[in-house]
């Protein structure tokens, strides 16, 4: 996992990924995403981009992704050719909306790897959602529900959530999970919503 980057860079990034507020966006997410990228046949730059994509995490998008892309530019300058640094930065920003252009293979890989866990078995999906919620203690339940529904609905409206051939095999499970969470969020007592 660490052979992609010099030791000092890895240490800095792992310190960031290990920040105490991270419940979902921590080292486990990083490791699982890198394994997924291996399974998808991703090259080095996509994996380097995954190391950086949540390196800055305060739970505010797109501010986090933009700061992570800037961190990649700063830390990789002089370590990689400039065109590779720019590509890593570009790939980090794909994780703002997970909507790569058709045929942009590297972007499709990053997007699918970052979203892969929404196709987890339901108990794990549910834990992941709870962990993401725990990362935002300053957000009240109404704000959380509204923001989460925006995320869910944006994905469910798409013709395809996953863009790689391998990722498309996860589509059905991901949609079932998202729809199940949506139903739970819209029928919570006090949610003001009557259903999906």
N, C-alpha and C positions, 0 to 999 in steps of 0.2 A: 504493500500500500504506500510506503513512504519513499520508494526508489525514484519516484517521478520528480522529486524536488530536493534541493539541498537540505541538510539536517537543520540548519538554523531557521529556514522558512517553515519546515514541517513543525518544529517546536513552537514557533509563533502561532501558526494556524491551529495546532492542537490546543494550545492555551485558550484561544478564542472559542473554539468549538466546545471547550469544557467549562465555559462560564456557568456559574451556579444557577442562573435563571433559566437555562435551557433544559426543557423537559423532552421536547420532540426534536428540535433543531440542534441536536448535540452530536457527539462522536458516533453514536449508533446510526443516525441518519446518514452521516458521511460514509461510514463503512458500508452500509447496505447499498447506498447509491453507487459507490465505486465497484462493488460486486456486480450490480446490475449493469453498469457500463461494460464491465468485462464480458458479461453474458451477451450483451448486444454487439460486441466487437468494436467498441470505441477505441479511438487512437489516443495518443498521449495528451494532446491539447484539450480534448473533451474532459479527460480525467483531471487535468490540472485545473480546468475551469470549475469542475465539481468541488475540488478542494476549497475554492474561493467563494462559491456561489452564496453561502450563508455565513461567510467569515465574519461579517458584521451583522449582528442580529439584535434588533430592539423591538421587533414585531411591527414595524411600520414600512409598508411597501408603497412606492418603489424606492423610498429613501435607503432602506437596507441594501437592496440590490445595487443601487448606484454607488453607495459607499464601498460595497464589496468589490465592484468593478474597479473603482479607483484604487483600492488597496492592492488589487492584482497588478494594476499598471505600475504602482510604486514599488512593490516588492519584487516583481519579475523584471523590471528594467535593468538591463545589463546582464541578466541571467539567460534570457531568451532573445532571439532576434526580434526587432521591433514589430514586425508583421505578426509574429506569434503572440506577443504581448497584447496587441490589439485584438487578435482573434479570441484569446482567452477572455478579455474584457467584454467583448461582444457576446460571447456565449454565457457569461454570468448574467447579462441583462436579459437573456431569453427567459430566465426564470421569473421575470416580472409577471408575464401573462401566459407563459407556456403555450404560445401560439406561433410556432416557427413557420416560415414560408415553406410551401411544398418544395421538396427537393433539397432543402438545406439540411443535409445529412447530419452534420455535427450538432446543429441546433435541435434537430429531432431527437437525437440521442440524449442530450442534456435534459430536454423537456420530459421525455419518457422516464428517464432514470429518477428525476425529481418527483414525478407524480406516481411512480410505480406502487408506492405503499397505499394508495387509495384502492388498489385491487387486492389488498390483504384480506385474509379471512376476517369475518365481521368482528370477533372479539378483539383482534389486534387493531383493526380500523377504529373501533370505538375507543380503545386506549390511546391511540395516536391523537384522535380528535380531542380527548380530554387533556392530553399533554399539551397540545397546541393552545387550548383554552387556558391552561395553567400558566402559560408564558405571558399572558396578558392580564395580570391581576388588576391593573388600573382601569380596565374596560368593564363597564357594567353589563349585566346580562342582556339587556335590550340591545345595546350597541353590538355586543358580541354576536347575538343571533342575527341581527340585520347584516353585519359584515360577512358572517359565515354563509348566509343564504345567497349573497351576491356571488361569493366564490363558487358555491355548489351550482347555482343556476347558470353561471357562465360556462362551466364545464358541461353540464347536461344539455345545454342548447347546441353544443358543437356536434357536427356530423361525426367527428372522431376526436376522442380525447387523446389517444395515443397515435403516434405518427410513424413509428417503425413497424415493419412486418411482425417482429416478435411482440412488440407492445400491443398490437391489435388483439392478440390472444387474451389480454387482460381486460379488454373493453367491457365485457358483460358483467364481470364481478365488480369492476369499478362503478359502473352505472347503478347496479343494485345497491351498493354501499351508499353512494351519494343520495339516491332516492330514499333509502331507509333513514339516513340522518336527516334529510330534509323533512320527512314526515314527522320524525320525533321533534324537531325544532319548531315545526308549525303547529303542533298539538300540545306544547308545554302549557301547563296552567299559567295564566297571566301573560301569555305570549300575545294575546289579542288576535290570534290567528285560528281559523277553524279547521285548517287542514291543507294538504298539498294541492 
